[in-house]
């Protein structure tokens, strides 16, 4: 299994590493389906996760993201299906994404699992340049709004997990669609979607009977942009309360907190603070709220709070 993960890791890194275009999450460890379709059905229950992120508070036109994901085993526990909805607004640009997810799980005798996933759907992209103060009104890139540009796409992922460890590789969008603006004179290519390559991993260490440590990481890279990595570590107290810190390379530091209201319901909050000179003077931080609920099937055992991932 280590050889499989290593080969897949090196295969993805063999691709060349434009700017990050996909939405950013601090609660990536609880929002896995949004970036990896192989996660579908992994919690052996109907699991629904909602997330809202307000980034760079105080900065006009700053990113605002809402995510809603749902996934469940289907027919058998080896097959998972899911639905991912993402609404991401940055300045005059608003992108709404809707994807269906499918996964197939291979179970091993040591209680570990390896899943392969496919993701297919579409993005609707709107750009309202007419709401901006334009210095050069003759610039063809901003002379016309873009109304509901339809961008189909698909992707794939792999996800390996045990009770206290997980690792995943994914490319959620394989197609590099062009962003265009149409006028009565010509069609202008503004840019294109870039493939994003994601690596996620995490584990849990038992420090004593009451405290556990959960370190996780999320590595993102795409053509023409620096590799970005999130590193988080959270202490879990009495299997109910979670408190931790995060570091995002070249961007931010932050704190995370969470509570399991019950064995099925979890709430999380995070605050990020930009430490780079180019952003810190223009905003007062980023806020993120996460809510996850697991609907237990009648034939399942009770969902336990020790289901960390």
N, C-alpha and C positions, 0 to 999 in steps of 0.2 A: 504493500500500500504506500509506503514512503517513496518507493521508486516511481509509482504512478503520479503522485502529487509533484515530485521533483521534476519529472519529465514535462508535465503540463505547465508547471511554473516557468521552466526554461523556454518552452514553446511560445508562450505569451510574451516573454521578454525578448524573444528574437525579433519581434516587430519593432519598427521605429517608434520612439517615444516622442497645432494651433491651440489655443487656450482651452481650459476646462469649460465645458458647456453644460454638463449635467448638474442637477441640483446637489447641494451640499447638505449633509446630515451629521450632527453630533451623535444622535442615537442610532447610528448605523447598525449596531449590534442587535437592535430590536426592530429594525426596518429592513431586514435582509432581503425579503422578496422583491423590494423595489430595485435591487441591483443584481440579484441572482435568482433565476427561475428554478434552479434545482432545489431551492429551499421549500418549494410548495409541498404541503402535506407533512413536513418534518415534525410538527408538534403533535401529530396523531389526534388532532381535534380541529374543529372549525375555529380558526384563529383570525381575529380581526384587529388591525392596528391602525390607529389614526395619529397623524403627526402634523404639527404646525410649527413653522420656523420663520421668525422675523429677524433678518440679518442686518447688521450695521444700523441699529436704531439711531435716528437723527440725521441720517444721510438721505437726501431726496432721491427717490427712484431706487432705493436699496432692494435687494432680493427678498421676496416673500414666497414661501413654499408651503403647500398643503399636500399631504400624501395620505391615501387610504388604500390599504391592502387587505385582502381576505384570501385564505387558502385552507384546504382541507384534504384529507385522504379521499380517494374516489374509487369505488368498487372494492378495492383491497387496500391494505396499508402500504403496499409497494408502489401505488400510483397516487400522485398528488395533482390537484388542479388549483389554480389561483387566479386572482384578478388584481391588477395594480392600476391605481389612478393617481396621477401626479399633476398638480397645477403649480406652475412656476412662473413668477412675474419678476422681471428685472427691467426697470425703467420703462420705456415704451413697448417692450417686448413681453408677450404673454404666451407661454407654451402649455397646452393641455395634452396629457398623454394618457392613453388607455390601452392596456395590454392584458392578454390572456397568457397564463403560465401553465406549463405541463412538466411533470417530473416523473422519473421512474427510479425506484430505489432498489439497490442490491444490499441485502442484509448478510452480515458475516457472523460466524459463530462466537466471536469475541464481543458481541453486542455493539459492533460498529456498523455504520451504514455509508454507502457511497451512492449518491444520486446524480443523475444526469437530467438537465432541464432545458426546455425550449420556451422562448418567449416570442409572441407575435402580436402586433397591434399597430397603432397609428399615433402620430402627433399632429395636433392642430396648432398652427403658429400664427399669431397676430402681431403686427408691429404698427403702432400708431404714431408715426413721425409728426403728424399734424399737431400733436399736443406739445411738441418741443419748440424751443426758440432756436431756429436755424440761422446760422451766420451766413451760409451760402445757399440760397434757395434754388440755385441751379445744379446742385450736386445730385446726380441721378440716383445715388444710393438712398437718399432720404426725401426725394421729391414726391413719392407716392406711398401711401399706407399699404401694408400687406394684410389682407382680410382672409382668415381661415385657410391658410395654405395647408393642404393635406399631405402629410409625409408618412407613408407606411414604413414599417421597419420590423426586424426580427432579430433575435439574439439567442445565445445559449450560455449554459453554465454547468459547473461541477461543484458538488458539495459533499464533503466527507465529515462525519461526526461520530463521536462517542458520547457517553454520558457527561464527560467533563472536558471535551475538546472538540473544536470544529475548524475547518479550513475550506475555503471556497475560491474558485476562479471563475470569472465570467466576462463576457462581452455582450452587454444588453442590447446594443444597436450595431448591427453589422453593416447596414447600408449607410453610405455617406451622401445623403440627400442634399441637393442645392437649395439654398434660400434665395428666392428671386423676388423682384418687384416688377410688376407689369405696368407699363404706361401706354399711351396711344402711339408712341413713337418706337419704343423698343422694350426689350426685356433685359433687365440687369441682374447678373448674378452677384449677390451681396457676399455670400460665404457658403460654406457647406458644413453639414454635420460631420464631426470627427468621431471615429471609433474610440471608445473609452474602454480600458482594460482594468478590471478590478480584482484585487486579491483581499480576502478577508480571513481572519483567523482569531481564535480566542481559546482560553482554557480557564479552569478553576482550580485553585489550590486551597486545601483545607488547612487553616492555621491552627485552629482549635475547634472545640465542639460548637462554639457560638459565632466564630468569625471565619469567613472565607475571602479569598482574594481572586478577582476576575480581571485579568489583563486581556485586552483585545487590540487588534490593529486593523486598519483599512487603508490599503495602498491603491492610489489612482494614478494612471498615466495615460497620456494621449499624445498624438503627434504634435510637435512644436511647443509643448508646454513642459515645465519642470515636473518631475515626479513629485506627487504630493502624498504624504503619509499622515494618518491619524493614529495616535497611540493613546489608549485610555487604560486606566486601572481603577477598579472600584472594589471597595470592601463591602461584603454582604454580612449583615448582622442578623442573627437568629432567623435566617432564611426569609426575612421580611423587609428589612431596610437596606438601602444601597446608597453609598456615598463614595464619590471618586473624583478624579481629575483627568483632564485630557490635554494633549498637545498636538497641534496641527502645524506641520512644517511650513515655514514661510508665511504664517497667517495668524494663528491665535492660540491662546491658552484658555482653559475653561474648567468649570466644575459641573458635576452631574450628581443628581439625587433621585431616588426612586423609592416607592413603597408598594408592596403587595397588599392591596386592600383585602384580598382573599386569595385562595389558591388559583383563582381564575382571572382576577382583575389586577392589573398593574398600572401605575401612573409614574411617569418620569418627567423631570425638568432639567434643563441645562442652561448655563450662561457661558458664552464665549466672549473673550476680550481680545481684540486685535492688538498685537504688539509691534507690528511693522510701522515704520514712519509714514508710509504712503496712505495708511488707512486710519491709524489710531486717533489722529487729530480731527477726523470728520465724523466720528460716530461714538456712541456710548455702549457698544456691545451688541450681542446677538442673543435672542431668547428662543428656546425650543421646548415644546410640550409634547409628550407622547402618552398615548393611552392604548393599552392592549387588553383584549378580553378573549378567553378561550371557552368555547361552548363544548361541554363534555358530552360525548356520545354515550348512549345507554350501555353499549357493550364494552366500553372502556373502563379501566380503573380510574379512580379519582385523580384528576390532574394535581400534581404536587408542585409546591413552590420551588423544589430543587431542580425543576426543568429550566435550566439556566438560559438555553439558547432557543 
